[in-house]
Amino acid sequence: MTAELVRGQNHPLSQSRLEIRISAGTPVAAAAALGDENGRIHGTGWVAHPGAPVQPGLEVSRQAAADHRLAVDLDAMSDAVHRVSVLLALPAANAGAGPARFGSVAAPFVAVTGLDGTEVASYTITGLDLESAVVALELYRRQGVWKVRAVGQGYAGGLAELFADQGLSEAAQLAAGIDEAVAKGLARSVQAPPPRTPEGDRSRQAAAPAVGPDQGAASQGAPGPVPPAYGGQPAGGQGQGGPQPAYGGATDPHAPSGGPVDYSHPRRQTSAPPPPPPAAPPTQPGQPARPVAGDATGWSMEERLYNQVWGMFEDLARTAAAYRSAVDFAESRMDKELEQALSDPRSRIGGQGDAAREAARARYTQLVDQARTSLDRDLAQLVAESEVVEPALPPAFARWDNPCWHAYRVPMEIPMALRLGDLRLPEAESIRIPMLLRLPLERGLWIDSGRTDSLDGSFTDSHDMPRLAMDTAVAHAARLLAVYPAGEFTVHVVDPAGSGAQALAPLTQTGVLAGPPAQGAAGVTEVLARLTQRVDLVQMALRGGAPDALPPGFDTSQQLLIVNDFPHGFDDRAVNQLRYLEDEGPSVGVHLMMVADREESAGYGPLLDPLWRSLLRLTAVPDDHLADPWVGHAWTYEPPSVPPGSEVLRQVLTQVAEARRTWNR
């Protein structure tokens, strides 16, 4: 099954010999750069490009084309290579003809496949505008395992700016050499494929649903035109509709007028193209464009808002990274100037030394002020975008205080993602970015109930943390129940000592749980045994190719197990069952939500380490423990909270329970 990646998402690679297939709406030049552990390129010999298409374990096309196949052999890479970055560039950007920016052409599509053509992962590079070169994706080695990550980092300055950003000193010369090699072979390049009809491959035109940073997988649509082999010559072969001709010159021999062949499937249902995104309102000359909710790419408003939220996350990450980098540079420059002033005995003391030190500090202040001005400008734009995006979010993406919950109705379809809270950075306290997690869940949640010191310096009592953690777990569970159609999500609760009865009241009193919370060692054993048996049955049915062989009345809905006050009431067998459910459960629709104190759980020793690492850790109070995949910022996570005195959570759960009763009649 192909993993459709979004920007920043990664996927493991189980094969060493691969092909990277590229499809674009215009001829592009393809290259690949080899990097070390830090992603740095150690010279022009570490880049495979049309002028030097072969490197150890790597071969790229010799000319620009609308379709490419890059050959990769990871086992043939030297030990010094830890990263292979796939690069795309518009050759006409420097030639003065044709498109000069990716924003004016169709979004490029990149797929990693095995030698037999089976796709492992794919990525549609959306969101490009003025960029003429882009790092499409990268294959990287982490702890001896190769993975692929969708990057989508564009550069308006072309290949020269791209290579300079990778730390290559000969960036301009290498970019010029690639342009020259491409110019020589441009006459032999394959023409752009004809415009796709509405029934064409949707995944190559729309933004690929993502996640997070991590997660969706779906089958590809109808195959597009056969890509050419190396060197730009079209690959022959018989398809479902007969021989596939080369682009640009095929005609139907039976057509009376000799017109082009119609390759559309005669029985395929055509679908309308996605409606255009909302247009931005007019602005005064010289003023930034006013943001509009849903102006990102996507086939639905939900998908557009999802992509827009993640675009805001990336923008804030990179804006903060630029500010921090500027401040670090200013500090290092001031330190260097002060060191030079102190190293000269003649200027170490007296008025000359004082003047040098004052000048160094003044330059530092000037650089920091300039960086802060740029940061404030970018933050103002993000704040304006957040103000229009937040009210437009659907319930699955919205906060509990959003008015959309007052018009809530049980949905008929599963949404793309779920909001688990907010993220912010210390440089931008006024901006909260929704933390969206793709559905269905691919990993469980660990909500830490241990003692913690809040980021504002306040102290959270150890007796309050379990209650706050359980309240957070109930809010997450309620949201999951609310965004799934009736009867498609079931929640079980294990509460050995009954300590979570008060927090669980919204779930128990509205009747949305599968049964009363299990208490005592016997209750824990019964629930774990039932869910473990469920995982075994579904796995056997799927592996045997007989999904219809499940017992009559088998509940096929997604299952969530909330475990409170772990590890109280759990023996070694129960802990092993939990680990089994976390390892094998998500693939068959069984998920964990652990409410536990990490320090107390550490008493089980290394037995619980794999469980801890496999779960997504959340907190009941703000905590800066999450990192983004782009620049590694420590983001402050803020859990979702229901407004004090609000009945919105109970009202939503009441509707869920009523819809479930109607469904079961």
TAWO-V248261 format. One record per backbone hydrogen bond with DSSP energy under -0.5 kcal/mol. NH is the residue of the N-H (numbers start at 1). CO is the residue of the C=O. If there is no record, write none. Layout:
nh,co
NH,CO
NH,CO
//
This chain:
nh,co
3,120
4,2
4,216
5,3
5,122
8,150
9,6
11,148
13,146
18,16
18,72
19,113
20,70
21,19
21,111
22,68
23,109
24,66
25,106
28,65
29,89
31,87
32,48
33,85
34,46
35,83
36,40
39,36
41,166
46,43
47,44
48,32
49,47
49,52
52,49
55,58
58,55
59,71
60,53
65,28
68,22
70,20
71,59
72,18
73,57
74,16
76,73
77,74
81,78
82,35
82,80
83,35
84,139
85,33
86,84
86,137
87,31
87,85
88,134
89,29
90,132
91,89
93,90
94,91
95,91
96,92
97,92
102,131
103,129
104,101
105,102
109,23
110,123
111,21
112,121
113,19
113,111
114,118
117,114
120,112
121,112
122,3
123,110
124,5
125,108
125,123
126,124
132,155
133,155
134,88
135,153
136,86
136,134
137,86
138,149
139,84
140,138
140,147
141,82
142,140
142,145
145,142
147,140
148,11
149,138
150,9
151,136
152,135
152,136
153,135
154,152
155,133
158,155
161,157
162,158
163,159
164,160
165,161
166,162
167,164
168,163
169,167
171,168
174,170
175,171
176,172
177,173
178,174
179,175
180,176
181,177
182,178
183,179
184,180
185,181
186,182
188,185
189,186
200,197
202,200
204,201
205,202
206,202
212,213
214,211
214,212
215,210
218,2
229,233
232,229
233,230
235,227
239,242
242,239
244,237
245,243
249,246
250,246
252,259
253,251
255,252
258,255
263,261
268,265
287,284
290,281
295,292
304,300
305,301
306,302
307,303
308,304
309,305
310,306
311,307
312,308
313,309
314,310
315,311
316,312
317,313
318,314
319,315
320,316
321,317
322,318
323,319
324,320
325,321
326,322
327,323
328,324
329,325
330,326
331,327
332,328
333,329
334,330
335,331
336,332
337,333
338,334
339,335
340,336
341,337
342,338
343,339
344,340
345,343
347,344
348,344
348,345
349,345
354,350
355,351
356,352
357,353
358,354
359,355
360,356
361,357
362,358
363,359
364,360
365,361
366,362
367,363
368,364
369,365
370,366
371,367
372,368
373,369
374,370
375,371
376,372
377,373
378,374
379,375
380,376
381,377
382,378
383,379
384,380
385,381
386,382
387,383
388,384
388,385
389,385
390,386
392,389
393,389
393,390
397,394
398,394
402,399
405,402
406,403
407,403
407,404
408,405
411,482
415,483
418,437
419,396
420,418
420,435
421,435
422,638
423,433
424,636
425,428
428,425
431,428
433,423
434,432
435,421
436,434
437,418
439,416
445,592
446,616
447,445
447,594
448,446
448,618
449,596
452,460
454,452
454,458
455,622
457,454
460,452
461,459
464,461
465,461
466,462
467,463
468,464
469,465
470,466
471,467
472,468
473,469
474,470
475,471
476,472
477,473
478,474
479,475
480,476
481,477
482,478
483,479
484,480
488,485
490,558
492,560
494,562
495,493
495,518
496,564
498,495
501,498
504,500
505,502
506,503
507,504
508,504
509,505
510,506
511,507
512,507
513,507
514,491
518,493
520,496
523,519
524,520
525,521
526,522
527,523
528,524
529,525
530,526
531,527
532,528
533,529
534,530
535,531
536,532
537,533
538,534
539,535
540,536
541,537
542,538
543,539
544,540
545,542
546,541
549,546
550,547
554,551
556,554
558,488
559,589
560,490
561,591
562,492
562,560
563,561
563,593
564,494
564,562
565,595
566,595
568,565
570,567
575,571
576,572
577,573
578,574
579,575
580,576
581,577
582,578
583,579
584,580
585,580
585,581
588,585
589,586
590,585
591,559
593,561
594,445
595,563
596,447
596,594
597,566
598,596
601,597
602,598
603,600
604,601
605,602
607,604
608,605
609,606
610,606
612,608
613,609
614,610
615,611
616,444
617,615
618,446
620,448
623,637
625,623
626,635
628,633
632,628
635,626
635,633
636,424
637,623
637,635
638,422
640,420
646,643
651,647
652,648
653,649
654,650
655,651
656,652
657,653
658,654
659,655
660,656
661,657
662,658
663,659
664,660
665,661
665,662
//
